[in-house]
Amino acid sequence: MKIIRSREFSGQRAWQALDIANMNGVTTRLHWTDQPYKWHINDGEEVFAVLDGQVNMHYKQDGQEEVTLLQTGDIFFASVGTEHVAQPVGEARILVVEKEGSI
């Protein structure tokens, strides 16, 4: 049993993570960041939930770059093959559920 106060979590570096669970090869991690990630494509599906702050999520659809502002409580689902990058607006805390070992 574990209780995590996500708003109290912060990191020493961008995208620092707190491992919450690994359920049959699917990880759940809490990330703190104040810097963009990098363009990437996961080797599986990804659920990205903003718990605190705002994140500009850039993604490519039909070869065109799109961007949407994710607010606290918003969830982004990246299907297999979705190229994307998260760019926080200030500090953000994000819950990420993905296949173990994904980038």
Number of C-alpha atoms within 10 A of each C-alpha: 2 5 6 10 6 16 12 7 14 20 14 8 11 16 19 16 20 17 12 15 14 14 10 8 11 17 18 21 19 24 22 25 24 19 16 16 14 11 12 15 19 18 16 17 17 21 14 21 21 22 19 18 19 21 27 16 18 17 20 15 11 6 8 7 11 12 15 12 14 21 17 15 12 14 16 14 13 18 14 12 13 18 17 21 19 22 21 23 17 11 16 24 28 26 21 21 21 22 19 15 11 15 11
